[in-house]
Amino acid sequence: MTSNSDDAARFGGFGSPARSRRGVLKAAAGAALLLAVGLAPRNAEAAQAAPASAHVYLMRGVLNIFSLGLDQMAARLQAQGIPASVHNHMLWASVADDAAAEYRSGRAKVIILVGHSSGATCLPDMVERLSQEGVPVKLAIGLDSVFHTSLSGRVGKYINFYVANGAGTRVEKTRNFQGTLENVDVENVPGVGHLTIDKNELMQQKVIAAIDAAVASGPAIAPAPGVAPAAPRKPGVATHAAGAKRAAAY
């Protein structure tokens, strides 16, 4: 009887050509099977773990030049793969309408709002407008709103960072507000003032961490039952008394 080692020696140490080809084919088939079995669960897990599509709208303060820290945050979010855009606070109504269109089209399932100074003052108006249009806001973050504002409508979480010993004010909720409101006094954070709160590294980290958590947790809260889209209002018309003063605010 001829041994396998004899066959291997007969063909230069590699065995017979036919046997060698059969071995290669079997190995390739086995590897393909293992690869298919091993990758399928991982791909399914990756699909489940992938964050929902989102868009972060950042609203600058007065004159559109005093909130350049928002541009830095937008760049950092974009580097993470999160769509982000920076806007003039005076265009808040048209920006809200754009956000509503993004949501209805399915391009953005998570709507997030961020504003500084006058850009923070207009956030309650944006939340209310979007709520009336049946579009949920997952997260809104205000950075030192310069006028006392009140919240109505529906938002998953509203965080108001303000400097209590400076220009900033608290945000109050009305009876028509649904969601979570957090007023956070940051006057003791080193280097934070009204004109620096958006540029401070620690504050930027806090804002981006909150955004990352909102995006990772999935789609926003569902629109309130029975809420019908409201008739579009004229762009730039604020619903709060402070709206008329915003153009002069820092």
Secondary structure, 3 states (H helix, E strand, C coil): CCCHHHHHHHCCCCCCHHHHHHHHHHHHHHHHHHHHHHHHHHHHHHHHHCCCCEEEEEEECHHHCCCCHHHHHHHHHHHCCCCEEEEEHHHHHHHHHHHHHHHHHCCCCEEEEEEECHHHHCHHHHHHHHHHCCCCEEEEEEECCCCCEEEEEEEEEEEEEECCCCCCCCEEEEEEEEEEEEEEECCCCCCCCCCCCCCCHHHHHHHHHHHHHHHHCCCCCCCCCCCCCCCCCCCCCCCCHHHHHHHHCC
